[in-house]
Amino acid sequence: MSMVNNRSLYLTYAEWLKYPSNFTPAIQSFFDKDATINIVHPLNKLNGSKAYIEYLDKERESSFELG
């Protein structure tokens, strides 16, 4: 596994997150399906973009009544 040194990938992802909507496409395009994603407590570590969507993004959508 290697890190990508291209800021444009992150900037595109960050731009998508500026507007309330379905963030699933942005998450899937930025995080690999097998990525280990370290987040704050109580989630701490999520394995893959699917876990990010199921545990974090769905909660955010629910909080903002987006989903």
C-alpha positions as CSV (number, residue, x, y, z in Angstrom):
1,M,0.0,0.0,0.0
2,S,1.3,3.4,-0.9
3,M,0.1,6.9,0.0
4,V,-1.1,9.0,-2.9
5,N,0.6,12.4,-2.9
6,N,-2.1,14.2,-4.9
7,R,-3.9,16.9,-3.0
8,S,-6.6,17.2,-5.7
9,L,-8.1,13.9,-4.5
10,Y,-8.7,15.3,-1.0
11,L,-9.8,18.7,-2.3
12,T,-12.4,17.1,-4.5
13,Y,-13.6,14.9,-1.5
14,A,-13.7,18.0,0.8
15,E,-15.7,20.0,-1.8
16,W,-18.3,17.2,-2.0
17,L,-18.7,17.4,1.8
18,K,-19.5,21.1,1.8
19,Y,-23.1,20.5,0.7
20,P,-25.6,18.3,2.6
21,S,-26.6,15.4,0.4
22,N,-25.9,11.7,0.0
23,F,-22.2,11.5,0.7
24,T,-21.9,7.8,-0.3
25,P,-20.4,8.5,-3.8
26,A,-17.8,10.9,-2.3
27,I,-16.8,8.4,0.4
28,Q,-16.6,5.5,-2.1
29,S,-14.4,7.4,-4.5
30,F,-12.0,8.7,-1.8
31,F,-11.6,5.7,0.5
32,D,-10.6,2.3,-0.9
33,K,-13.1,-0.5,0.0
34,D,-10.3,-2.1,2.0
35,A,-8.9,1.0,3.7
36,T,-8.4,1.2,7.4
37,I,-10.0,4.5,8.5
38,N,-9.1,5.9,11.9
39,I,-11.7,8.2,13.4
40,V,-12.4,9.5,16.9
41,H,-13.9,7.6,19.8
42,P,-16.3,5.7,19.9
43,L,-15.7,4.4,16.4
44,N,-11.9,4.6,16.5
45,K,-11.1,2.3,13.5
46,L,-13.3,1.4,10.6
47,N,-12.4,-1.1,8.0
48,G,-13.2,0.0,4.5
49,S,-15.5,2.6,2.8
50,K,-18.5,0.4,3.4
51,A,-18.0,0.6,7.2
52,Y,-17.5,4.3,7.0
53,I,-20.8,4.7,5.2
54,E,-22.7,2.4,7.5
55,Y,-21.5,3.6,10.8
56,L,-20.6,7.3,10.3
57,D,-22.3,8.7,7.3
58,K,-25.7,7.2,8.0
59,E,-25.6,8.7,11.5
60,R,-24.7,12.1,10.0
61,E,-27.5,11.8,7.5
62,S,-29.9,10.9,10.2
63,S,-28.8,13.8,12.4
64,F,-29.3,16.3,9.6
65,E,-32.4,14.6,8.3
66,L,-30.8,14.0,5.0
67,G,-31.4,10.3,4.5
